[in-house]
Every structure is written in C-alpha cells, then in structure tokens.
Amino acid sequence: MPTIKQIKDKVDIARKGIEQETAKIILQFEQQILDLVRENQLYDKGIDGKGQELQEYKKITKILKFGKNQKISNTTLKDTGAFYRSFQTDYGSFELEIFATDTKTSKITTKYGDNLFILTPDSDDKLSSEIIRPNLIKYFNTIFK
C-alpha cells in the first residue's frame, strides 16, 4: 500500500508531465486532429470554426469544380489538395493552434477569415473525448500502476 508521500510524489510527476504528454499526443494524432477541421468542418459541412457557412463559390467556380467531378454542394476550399496538405499544428502552454502554410493561405484567410483554423465545439469535444482524454488516462495509468 503506497504512503501519502508516495501518492503525492506520483501526483507531482503526473502534473509536471501533463503538458509534455499532451504535446506528444497532439503530434501522434496530428493528422486525425487536422481532419477535424479539414474534413469534418470544411469539406463535409463548409463551415468555419464558429459554425458559419463559408461564402458560396461563384458560379464559374462551381462549373469548373463540376467539370473536375468535385463537390459543389458547399464550399470546401479543396481543389488540388495543397491547402489541406499544408495544415499543421502547434502546441504550447496548453494552447493548440492550427494553421496552413500553403502559398494561397493569406488569400484564403482574407476571403474566409481566420476562423477556418479553429475547432467547432463539436470538433473540440471529439478532440477532448476521443483523442486527448483516453491517451492521458493511459499516461496516468503508467504513473499510478
């Protein structure tokens, strides 16, 4: 049976390592996290992180996308895939940042806003409940075995 001091020491270890462990989890699941924005929000629903529908494509864009057999039911911001592939995460001080490095990024954010890169409450819940929490529990279990 562990002593109170041993339990306290383990709690201190867990507390000190939680941010670093969270950073590891984000790195390990980066593509899945980015898909919460790229696929679930932008592609599937055509919404930004505030849940606002993206400005509709112009008629000529819809015609071109239709000709390429691409989705036109909502604005996806996916044509060649370069913008989506350029998405990255950065994590520090318990803050997650999602951004894109594609050459078109500033033009896209000027038109559609910076909210493209934030998680909707639904996506944030999925991040917490399906990715971060279960993996932090594994981390805690290694300390408190």
N, C-alpha and C positions, 0 to 999 in steps of 0.2 A: 504494500500500500504506500503510494507516494506521500511525502510530507507536504505541508502547506508551502514550505520554501521551494521544494522541487516543482510543485504545480506553478507557483509564481514565476520561477525561472523559465519554465516552458511557455507560459503566457507572454513573458517579455520577449522570448525568442520569436514567437509567432507574431507579435505586434511589430517587432523590428523588421521582420522579413516580408510582411504582407504587401507592401508596395512593390518590392522587387519581384515577388512571386506573381503579382497581378501583371506586371510588365512582361514576365515570361509567358503567361497565359495569353496575353494580347498578341505577342509575337507568334506564339504557336498556332493561334486560331485567327491570324490576321485576315486571311482570305475569306473565311466564314463571316467575320465581323464586317469586312468591307462589302460583302454581298448583302448584308442587311440594308445598306444604302443603295448599292448599285442595282441589285436585282429586286429586292422586296419593295423598295421605295420608288426609285427612278424607273426601272424597266417595267415592273408589274403594274404599278399604280400611277406613275407620272406625277409624283408628289415630292415636295421638299421635306425637310425635317420638321417643319411646322405643320405639315399636313396640307399645305396649299398646293393646288394643282399648278403644274408648270404651264407657262404660256403655250398656247396651242401652236403647232407647226403651221407655217404658211402653206398655202395651197400648193405651191411649186415643190416645197419640201415633201409634202405628202405624196405627190405624184412621183417624185424621184425615189422615195422610200418604197412606195408600192411597186415600182419597177424593179427594185432590188429584192423584192419579197420580204421587206422588213415591216415590223409592227407600226401601224399608224393610228391605232385606237387611242393612244395617249402619247405625249411627248416622253421619249425615253432617253434622249441625249446619247444614244448609241448608234453610231453609223459604222465606222470601221472597227470600233472597239478600243482604239488607242486611248481615249479619255478614260474609259473604265479601267483599262490595264494600268493606268498611271496612278490610280488611287493608292494611298499609303496611310499608315497610322503613325502617330507619335504619342507617347505616353510618359507622363511625369507629374509628380505632385498630385497624384490621384485624379488627373485630368486626361481624357482621351481626346485626341484631335485626329480628324480625318481630313485629308486634303488630296489634291491631284496635282501632278507635275507636268501634264501634257501641255504642249505649246498653245492649245486652244483654251486652257483653263481660265485665263483672265477674261477673255471674250465671253465665255460661257457664264462666268460668275457675274460679269457686268449685266448680262441679259437676264439671268435667272436668280441671282443672289447667292450669298454665302450659305444660306440655309440648306443648300444642296448637300452639304457635308456633315450635317448633324443628324442624329438618330431621332426618329419619331418616338413618342412614348412607348409604342408597341415594340419597336425595334430595340429600344433601350431595355425594356422588360425582358426581351429574348436574350439580349447580351448578358444581363444580370442572372437570369434564372437558368439559362441553358449552357452558358459558357463560363462566366466568372465564378458564380456560386459553387457549382459542382466541383470545379477544379480547385478552388480554395479549400473546400471541405477535404479533398484528398490531401492537400498540403497540411492542413491542421491535423488530420489523422496520422500523418507521418511523425508529427511532433508529439502528439498526445497518445501514442500507442501504449 
